[in-house]
């Protein structure tokens, strides 16, 4: 049995290191279990992590994270839940509890843990993705019409809330992007960033290790001005517990290790 709710704090313990210490008092978490395989973690009055648990052969139950942001106009999802069933559960919860439509979805790359619920979205929902993401998803049988994100950076105003999407370059996937929510001090790293508990890079079927190393350096340079000593950045990886910007360094160490093992 997995340790329910424990994943949220794993990153907080590890990330008490350079470049920025993140303490438990920096983050308020309220866990909301909707089904045995789907839950929310409330970070603020308008921001939640949504987490789908999916059984993978030889691995067990794996958690996959996305974000849900309530704005003045509606709700923005950063990635859909992993499965259609979890997506339907989330959409029902949003309708009954928040009374708002899902207006926008930002897709951080084409894999099914990011796009698994796209078919459940209302036709009026705007999907934002890199053109390459749309192309790769279509090749995997997931078709959607997207508002094209620019490279390397797109600034969006969604329901009066600023959202920045940054494309650091290929890594876990050729099309991975990260999402910065300045009002919440949250950087969603998606599968480009690994959790503190991760001892390896996981699924690297579409990864480019050499590019991933360079892209992480690009992200560190881009993200460095976002953080101040008094205002830490909270980093949410695609799988596992949240942490601070030390998760970027941790991911770079895992990439370096993987590269050395190939030699």
Protein Blocks (a to p, Z undefined) as FASTA:
>chain_A
ZZehklmmmmmmmmmccfbdcdfklpccddddfbfkbccddfbfkbccdddddddehkbp
cdddddddddfkbccdehiafbfklmmmmmmmmmmmnopacfbdcdfbfbfklmmmmmmp
cfklccdddfklmmmmmmnopacdddddddfbdcddeehiacddddebjcfbmkbccddd
fknopacebjmbccfklmbebjaklgcfklmmmmmmmmmmmmmmmpcfklccddddfbdc
dddfklmmmmmmmmmmmmmmmZZ
